């Protein structure tokens, strides 16, 4: 019989072998991709394209390797920039830094910060690395576009065409306005009688009804989302969320709602984190708008001086806010503090979801956990469901509660120190997670370390305050 087809080999793999194959293949792919890009930069530097019948390197790549023009230009640009940064290049060639991280780092890299940024990149997942670099001055890449708006009336139909661009802070204000519109006026305007839109009293009645529906839905989301119930399936189809930007399916309605609110001057009582512009100011001098990490600090100074925005000064330990145990659900003020502490997105390492967020008790409420800042964490409904099902665990280290452990299946652990961005376990040094306390994901019980002392009840030898296991 002939050799087994490769596709069949893959489909027949057990789960563990399949996951190992993905990790190994990605590592190998990254190393080969790095070698290709670095070699390409050397090819370009030697001006070899013309010697091989091509007017330039990009054309040679398109001809011999079937790369799209855009991809060819990107690879060549990345390779050319890497030639000035030997440490970053070396980490890329070993496969320790992915191509996506390389693209991100090159926006900020200088010879003076190369060591620091490499360390950050090795510590964090890509999503956390974006947050760690937010607000820094950029060394290259795109420059912020100027603010502009174009409006053209179609002479044939009388319709209106408009387009434009906004910088980071004006863009955040625009999304906040859309969020207000989405929450204040949850109606498909195409189904409303045009006479209603032109009747101020009838329009006010519609807005009041929409407002009441919104408040009822928000209350329902709080009650179902914070008790561990997975509400993701219910929220996918037409539901709104107080968090993050408006859903793509409701953008038009939200935009038209903003227009109508300006026309009719209704006073909206809806208040939600997604309907505000939040500017974070860190102790190291960076100014950041959550989820808009590409904006430089200098470009956001206008927001500090002008506009209706909410400011948050973050200290080394994050914000501090306490509630009595009499309240199981997070208050609006506590929600805002938690979102600010975790960058207005799910706190799970590698997760970038900013909508459908729920607030999870690290120590369960039923077990005596309090509803305060140190015992709550924002999770998207998907990650919250994984925690509820025991497929992911989050707990504070028994010896040092400032170390918050995120344990994922397969023995992977990330640690947040003082509620800062989670760091990969292999970069934690002496504070690495040794699995001697707290729960582990279901199926990972073999990773839990157990004391082995059969002759005595004396304390075993310790290493940095805990046993070697």
C-alpha positions as CSV (number, residue, x, y, z in Angstrom):
1,X,0.0,0.0,0.0
2,X,1.1,3.5,-0.6
3,X,1.9,6.1,2.0
4,X,-1.0,7.5,4.1
5,X,-2.3,10.8,2.6
6,X,-1.2,13.8,4.7
7,X,-4.8,15.0,5.2
8,X,-5.8,11.6,6.6
9,X,-2.8,11.7,8.9
10,X,-4.0,15.0,10.3
11,X,-7.7,14.0,10.7
12,X,-6.7,10.8,12.5
13,X,-4.6,12.6,15.2
14,X,-5.8,12.4,18.8
15,X,-6.6,15.8,20.4
16,X,-3.3,16.1,22.3
17,X,-1.2,15.2,19.2
18,X,-3.2,17.7,17.1
19,X,-2.6,20.5,19.5
20,X,1.1,19.6,19.7
21,X,1.3,19.6,15.9
22,X,-0.3,23.0,15.7
23,X,2.2,24.5,18.2
24,X,5.2,22.8,16.5
25,X,4.1,23.7,13.0
26,X,3.5,27.4,13.9
27,X,6.9,27.6,15.6
28,X,8.6,26.1,12.5
29,X,6.5,28.3,10.2
30,X,7.6,31.4,12.1
31,X,11.2,30.5,11.9
32,X,11.0,29.8,8.1
33,X,9.0,33.0,7.6
34,X,11.6,35.0,9.5
35,X,14.4,33.4,7.4
36,X,12.6,34.2,4.2
37,X,12.0,37.9,5.1
38,X,15.6,38.4,6.4
39,X,17.0,36.7,3.3
40,X,14.7,38.8,1.1
41,X,16.1,42.0,2.7
42,X,19.6,40.8,1.9
43,X,18.6,40.0,-1.7
44,X,17.2,43.5,-2.0
45,X,20.3,45.1,-0.5
46,X,22.5,43.3,-3.0
47,X,20.3,44.6,-5.9
48,X,20.0,41.0,-7.2
49,X,16.5,41.5,-8.8
50,X,17.9,43.2,-12.0
51,X,20.6,40.5,-12.3
52,X,17.7,38.0,-12.5
53,X,15.6,39.8,-15.1
54,X,13.3,41.8,-12.8
55,X,13.1,45.6,-12.6
56,X,12.8,45.5,-8.8
57,X,12.5,43.1,-5.8
58,X,8.7,43.3,-5.6
59,X,8.3,42.3,-9.2
60,X,10.7,39.4,-8.8
61,X,8.7,38.1,-5.8
62,X,5.5,38.3,-7.7
63,X,7.0,36.5,-10.6
64,X,8.8,33.7,-8.8
65,X,6.8,33.3,-5.6
66,X,3.3,34.3,-6.6
67,X,3.0,36.9,-3.9
68,X,0.4,39.6,-4.1
69,X,2.0,43.1,-4.6
70,X,0.8,44.3,-1.2
71,X,2.3,41.2,0.5
72,X,5.5,41.6,-1.4
73,X,5.9,45.2,-0.4
74,X,5.0,44.4,3.3
75,X,7.6,41.6,3.5
76,X,10.3,43.7,1.9
77,X,9.5,46.7,4.2
78,X,9.6,44.5,7.3
79,X,12.9,42.9,6.3
80,X,14.5,46.2,5.5
81,X,13.5,47.7,8.8
82,X,14.7,44.6,10.7
83,X,18.3,45.0,9.4
84,X,18.8,47.8,12.0
85,X,17.6,45.8,15.0
86,X,19.7,42.7,15.6
87,X,18.2,41.5,18.8
88,X,14.6,41.6,17.5
89,X,15.8,39.9,14.3
90,X,17.5,37.1,16.3
91,X,14.3,36.5,18.4
92,X,12.2,36.4,15.1
93,X,14.7,33.9,13.6
94,X,14.4,31.6,16.6
95,X,10.5,31.7,16.4
96,X,10.1,33.3,19.8
97,X,8.6,36.4,18.3
98,X,5.7,36.0,15.8
99,X,5.3,37.9,12.6
100,X,2.4,39.8,14.1
101,X,4.5,40.9,17.0
102,X,7.3,42.0,14.7
103,X,4.9,44.2,12.7
104,X,3.7,45.8,15.9
105,X,7.1,46.3,17.5
106,X,8.5,48.0,14.4
107,X,6.1,50.9,14.9
108,X,7.8,51.8,18.1
109,X,11.3,50.4,17.9
110,X,14.4,52.5,18.4
111,X,17.9,51.5,19.3
112,X,17.5,52.9,22.8
113,X,14.3,50.9,23.6
114,X,15.0,47.6,21.7
115,X,15.9,45.6,24.8
116,X,12.8,46.9,26.7
117,X,10.4,46.1,23.9
118,X,11.8,42.7,23.2
119,X,11.3,41.8,26.9
120,X,7.7,43.1,26.8
121,X,7.0,41.1,23.6
122,X,8.2,37.9,25.2
123,X,6.2,38.5,28.4
124,X,2.8,39.2,26.8
125,X,0.3,37.9,24.3
126,X,-0.2,40.1,21.3
127,X,-3.4,41.7,22.7
128,X,-1.7,42.6,25.9
129,X,1.4,43.8,24.0
130,X,-0.8,46.3,22.1
131,X,-2.0,47.7,25.4
132,X,1.5,47.9,26.9
133,X,2.7,49.9,23.9
134,X,-0.3,52.2,23.7
135,X,0.5,55.9,23.9
136,X,4.2,55.5,23.1
137,X,5.8,57.7,20.5
138,X,6.0,55.9,17.2
139,X,9.2,55.5,15.2
140,X,7.6,54.6,11.9
141,X,4.5,53.5,10.1
142,X,1.4,55.4,9.3
143,X,0.9,58.9,10.5
144,X,-2.4,60.1,11.8
145,X,-4.7,61.5,9.1
146,X,-6.2,64.9,9.4
147,X,-9.8,65.3,10.3
148,X,-12.0,65.7,7.2
149,X,-15.6,65.2,6.0
150,X,-16.9,65.2,2.5
151,X,-20.6,65.4,1.7
152,X,-22.0,65.0,-1.8
153,X,-25.7,65.1,-2.9
154,X,-26.5,62.6,-5.7
155,X,-28.2,64.7,-8.4
156,X,-30.1,61.7,-9.8
157,X,-31.6,60.4,-6.6
158,X,-31.3,63.3,-4.2
159,X,-29.5,60.9,-1.8
160,X,-26.5,61.9,0.3
161,X,-23.1,60.4,0.0
162,X,-20.5,61.2,2.7
163,X,-17.1,59.9,3.8
164,X,-14.1,61.1,5.7
165,X,-11.5,60.3,8.4
166,X,-11.1,61.2,12.0
167,X,-8.1,61.0,14.3
168,X,-8.1,58.8,17.3
169,X,-9.6,61.1,19.8
170,X,-12.3,62.5,17.5
171,X,-13.0,58.9,16.4
172,X,-13.5,57.9,20.0
173,X,-16.0,60.8,20.5
174,X,-17.8,59.7,17.3
175,X,-18.1,56.1,18.6
176,X,-19.3,57.3,22.0
177,X,-22.0,59.4,20.3
178,X,-23.1,56.4,18.3
179,X,-23.2,54.3,21.4
180,X,-25.5,56.9,23.0
181,X,-27.7,56.7,20.0
182,X,-27.8,52.9,20.0
183,X,-28.8,52.9,23.7
184,X,-31.2,55.8,23.6
185,X,-33.1,54.8,20.5
186,X,-33.3,51.1,19.8
187,X,-35.5,51.3,16.8
188,X,-35.2,50.4,13.2
189,X,-36.1,53.8,11.7
190,X,-37.0,52.2,8.4
191,X,-40.1,50.7,10.1
192,X,-41.3,54.0,11.6
193,X,-43.9,56.1,9.9
194,X,-42.1,59.2,8.4
195,X,-44.8,61.3,9.9
196,X,-43.7,60.3,13.3
197,X,-40.1,61.5,12.6
198,X,-41.5,64.9,11.7
199,X,-43.8,65.1,14.7
200,X,-41.8,66.2,17.8
201,X,-44.4,64.8,20.3
202,X,-44.7,61.5,18.5
203,X,-41.0,61.2,18.2
204,X,-40.5,61.9,21.9
205,X,-43.0,59.1,22.7
206,X,-41.0,56.7,20.6
207,X,-37.7,57.7,22.2
208,X,-39.3,57.3,25.7
209,X,-40.5,53.8,24.8
210,X,-37.1,52.9,23.4
211,X,-35.4,54.2,26.5
212,X,-37.6,52.1,28.8
213,X,-36.9,49.0,26.7
214,X,-33.2,49.7,26.9
215,X,-33.2,50.0,30.7
216,X,-35.2,46.8,31.0
217,X,-32.7,45.0,28.8
218,X,-29.7,46.3,30.6
219,X,-31.2,45.1,33.9
220,X,-31.9,41.7,32.4
221,X,-28.3,41.5,31.1
222,X,-26.9,42.3,34.6
223,X,-29.1,39.7,36.3
224,X,-28.3,36.9,33.8
225,X,-24.8,37.8,33.0
226,X,-23.3,37.9,36.4
227,X,-24.6,34.6,37.9
228,X,-22.4,32.5,35.6
229,X,-25.1,31.9,32.9
230,X,-23.7,31.8,29.4
231,X,-25.8,34.5,27.6
232,X,-23.6,34.7,24.5
233,X,-26.1,32.7,22.4
234,X,-29.0,35.0,23.4
235,X,-27.0,38.1,22.6
236,X,-25.8,37.3,19.1
237,X,-29.1,38.0,17.4
238,X,-30.1,41.6,17.6
239,X,-29.3,42.3,21.3
240,X,-27.3,45.4,22.4
241,X,-24.6,45.7,25.0
242,X,-23.6,48.6,27.2
243,X,-20.0,47.9,26.5
244,X,-17.8,48.6,23.5
245,X,-18.6,50.2,20.2
246,X,-22.1,49.7,18.6
247,X,-22.7,46.4,16.9
248,X,-22.3,46.5,13.1
249,X,-25.9,45.5,12.7
250,X,-27.1,48.6,14.6
251,X,-24.7,51.2,13.2
252,X,-27.2,52.8,10.9
253,X,-29.9,53.0,13.5
254,X,-27.4,54.4,16.0
255,X,-26.3,57.1,13.5
256,X,-29.8,58.1,12.6
257,X,-30.7,58.2,16.3
258,X,-27.9,60.6,16.9
259,X,-29.2,62.8,14.1
260,X,-32.7,62.7,15.5
261,X,-31.5,63.4,19.1
262,X,-29.7,66.5,17.8
263,X,-32.8,67.6,15.8
264,X,-35.3,67.1,18.7
265,X,-33.0,67.8,21.7
266,X,-34.2,64.9,23.8
267,X,-32.4,64.4,27.2
268,X,-31.3,60.8,27.4
269,X,-31.1,59.2,30.8
270,X,-29.2,56.3,29.5
271,X,-25.7,56.0,30.9
272,X,-23.2,53.3,29.9
273,X,-19.4,52.9,29.7
274,X,-19.6,52.5,26.0
275,X,-21.2,55.9,25.6
276,X,-18.3,57.9,27.0
277,X,-14.8,58.8,25.9
278,X,-12.4,57.5,28.5
279,X,-8.8,58.8,28.6
280,X,-6.3,56.8,30.8
281,X,-3.2,58.6,32.1
282,X,-0.5,56.3,33.5
283,X,2.2,57.1,35.9
284,X,4.9,56.8,33.2
285,X,3.3,59.6,31.3
286,X,1.4,57.8,28.6
287,X,-2.1,58.9,27.6
288,X,-4.3,56.1,26.2
289,X,-7.8,55.7,24.8
290,X,-8.8,52.1,25.4
291,X,-9.2,50.0,22.2
292,X,-7.4,52.8,20.2
293,X,-3.9,51.8,21.1
294,X,-2.3,53.1,17.9
295,X,-2.7,56.8,18.9
296,X,0.4,58.5,20.3
297,X,0.3,60.4,23.6
298,X,1.0,63.7,21.9
299,X,-1.9,63.3,19.5
300,X,-4.3,62.9,22.4
301,X,-3.4,66.0,24.3
302,X,-6.3,67.9,22.7
303,X,-8.6,65.5,24.5
304,X,-7.1,66.4,27.9
305,X,-7.7,70.1,27.3
306,X,-11.1,70.0,25.6
307,X,-14.3,68.0,25.4
308,X,-16.7,66.1,27.6
309,X,-14.7,63.1,28.6
310,X,-13.9,61.0,31.7
311,X,-10.3,60.9,33.1
312,X,-8.7,58.1,35.0
313,X,-5.3,58.5,36.8
314,X,-3.9,55.0,37.2
315,X,-1.5,54.3,40.0
316,X,0.8,51.2,40.3
317,X,-2.0,49.2,42.0
318,X,-4.9,50.4,39.8
319,X,-7.9,52.1,41.2
320,X,-9.3,51.3,44.6
321,X,-13.0,51.1,45.3
322,X,-14.8,49.0,47.9
323,X,-18.5,48.0,48.3
324,X,-20.0,46.2,51.2
325,X,-20.8,42.5,50.9
326,X,-24.5,43.4,50.9
327,X,-24.3,44.1,47.1
328,X,-23.7,41.0,44.9
329,X,-23.9,43.0,41.6
330,X,-21.3,45.5,40.7
331,X,-22.4,49.2,40.9
332,X,-22.0,51.4,37.8
333,X,-19.0,53.2,39.5
334,X,-17.4,49.9,40.3
335,X,-17.9,48.7,36.7
336,X,-16.2,51.8,35.4
337,X,-13.3,51.3,37.7
338,X,-12.9,47.6,36.7
339,X,-13.1,48.4,33.0
340,X,-10.5,51.2,33.5
341,X,-8.2,48.8,35.4
342,X,-8.4,46.1,32.6
343,X,-8.4,48.4,29.6
344,X,-12.1,48.2,28.7
345,X,-11.9,44.6,27.5
346,X,-12.0,41.0,28.7
347,X,-9.2,40.4,31.2
348,X,-8.4,36.9,29.9
349,X,-4.9,36.8,28.3
350,X,-5.1,36.9,24.5
351,X,-8.8,37.9,24.4
352,X,-9.7,41.2,22.8
353,X,-13.5,41.2,23.2
354,X,-14.9,44.5,24.4
355,X,-18.6,43.8,24.1
356,X,-20.9,41.5,26.2
357,X,-18.7,41.9,29.3
358,X,-19.7,40.4,32.6
359,X,-18.2,40.8,36.0
360,X,-16.8,37.6,37.6
361,X,-16.2,37.1,41.3
362,X,-12.7,35.6,41.6
363,X,-13.7,34.1,45.0
364,X,-17.3,33.1,44.4
365,X,-20.0,35.1,46.1
366,X,-21.6,31.9,47.6
367,X,-18.2,31.1,49.1
368,X,-17.8,34.5,50.8
369,X,-16.3,36.4,48.0
370,X,-16.9,40.2,48.2
371,X,-18.1,42.6,45.5
372,X,-15.2,44.9,45.5
373,X,-12.4,45.8,43.0
374,X,-9.9,43.2,44.1
375,X,-12.4,40.3,43.8
376,X,-14.0,41.2,40.5
377,X,-12.7,40.9,37.0
378,X,-14.3,41.7,33.6
379,X,-14.8,38.7,31.3
380,X,-16.5,38.3,28.0
381,X,-19.5,35.9,28.1
382,X,-17.4,33.3,26.2
383,X,-14.5,33.3,28.7
384,X,-16.9,33.6,31.6
385,X,-18.6,30.4,30.4
386,X,-15.2,28.6,30.3
387,X,-14.6,29.6,33.9
388,X,-18.0,28.5,35.0
389,X,-17.5,25.2,33.2
390,X,-14.1,24.7,34.9
391,X,-12.2,24.8,31.7
392,X,-10.3,27.8,32.7
393,X,-9.5,29.0,36.3
394,X,-8.7,32.4,37.8
395,X,-7.5,32.7,41.3
396,X,-5.3,34.8,43.6
397,X,-2.0,33.2,44.8
398,X,-2.4,32.1,48.4
399,X,1.1,33.4,49.4
400,X,1.0,36.7,47.4
401,X,-2.6,37.7,46.6
402,X,-1.3,40.4,44.3
403,X,-0.4,37.6,41.8
404,X,-3.6,36.7,39.9
405,X,-3.2,33.4,38.1
406,X,-5.0,32.6,34.8
407,X,-4.7,28.9,34.2
408,X,-5.6,27.6,30.8
409,X,-5.9,23.9,29.7
410,X,-2.7,22.0,29.0
411,X,-0.7,23.6,31.8
412,X,-0.5,27.1,30.4
413,X,-0.5,29.9,32.9
414,X,-0.4,33.7,32.8
415,X,0.0,35.9,35.9
416,X,-1.2,39.5,36.5
417,X,0.8,41.3,39.2
418,X,-1.2,44.0,41.0
419,X,-3.8,43.7,38.2
420,X,-1.4,44.8,35.5
421,X,-1.3,43.1,32.1
422,X,-0.9,39.3,32.4
423,X,2.6,37.9,31.8
424,X,3.5,34.4,30.3
425,X,4.6,31.9,33.0
426,X,8.0,31.3,31.5
427,X,8.8,35.1,31.9
428,X,7.7,35.3,35.6
429,X,11.0,33.9,37.0
430,X,10.8,33.1,40.7
431,X,7.2,34.2,40.8
432,X,6.1,31.6,38.2
433,X,3.0,29.6,38.8
434,X,4.0,26.3,40.3
435,X,0.5,24.9,40.6
436,X,0.8,24.2,44.4
437,X,-2.4,26.1,45.3
438,X,-5.8,26.9,43.8
439,X,-7.9,25.1,41.2
440,X,-6.7,23.8,37.9
441,X,-8.8,23.4,34.7
442,X,-10.7,20.1,34.4
443,X,-8.4,17.5,32.9
444,X,-5.2,19.3,34.2
445,X,-5.2,17.6,37.6
446,X,-1.9,15.9,36.8
447,X,-0.3,19.4,36.7
448,X,-1.1,20.1,40.4
449,X,2.0,19.7,42.6
450,X,1.5,17.5,45.7
451,X,3.8,17.4,48.8
452,X,5.8,14.2,49.1
453,X,6.9,13.8,52.7
454,X,6.3,10.3,54.1
455,X,8.6,10.2,57.0
456,X,7.8,13.4,58.8
457,X,5.2,16.1,59.2
458,X,8.0,18.7,59.2
459,X,7.7,21.5,56.6
460,X,9.4,20.4,53.4
461,X,12.2,22.5,52.0
462,X,10.9,25.6,50.4
463,X,12.0,27.7,47.5
464,X,10.9,31.3,47.6
465,X,8.3,30.7,50.2
466,X,6.7,27.5,48.8
467,X,7.7,23.9,48.4
468,X,9.4,22.4,45.4
469,X,6.7,19.8,45.0
